[in-house]
Amino acid sequence: MTFDPDAPPFQDAFLIEHKKDYIKKEGKFKDRASYSEQGSSDCTICLIISEDKDVPRYEIYRTPEFIVFLNLFPYTSGHILISPIQHLVGFEEFTDQLSEKFAKESKFLIKLLKTAMKTDSVNFGWNQGQFAGGSIKHFHAHLVPRYPRELNFIELIGRSRPMILSLEKTQELLITTFKELRHS
Ligand SMILES: [Zn+2]
């Protein structure tokens, strides 16, 4: 393969073979509604919350207000999402009380990632609305641990992003760390 500096760096990722099956899955995901057509009845995050057996779920933990789970298509290992249990589309729909709890839970999640993923760098934010990159119409904020020298040989030459940990191993690690931190 010749190296083309203008090509996008990531064409593939090592551990997302399941993505193909997920997209091709018969049934409710075959004709998944477009962003503007999505309602709470066909919302992927609501299905994850209700533990629908047809939806892959890598839950870390939940509180009465929020669920924390792994992104199925992580930017890097340890990429987690936090969503309200209630089907809320935008952050402006949060009550003041829920916003406060969200801030508190997010602070805890940064601590969780710093401890479990051994880094002090985390991207934290959300894409709200389809033109801002939103794909699922149920509020979810991303927390992505970041590392020095992320762009390595494999990514540049192989145009693949290696995942340090599988989704299962990441889930296990984060649940263990969650239990340690929450009960300490
Ligand atoms: Zn929903």
Boltz pocket constraint, residues with backbone or C-beta under 6 A from the ligand:
constraints:
  - pocket:
      binder: B
      contacts: [[A, 39], [A, 40], [A, 43], [A, 44], [A, 45], [A, 46], [A, 47], [A, 86], [A, 87], [A, 88], [A, 137], [A, 138]]
      max_distance: 6.0
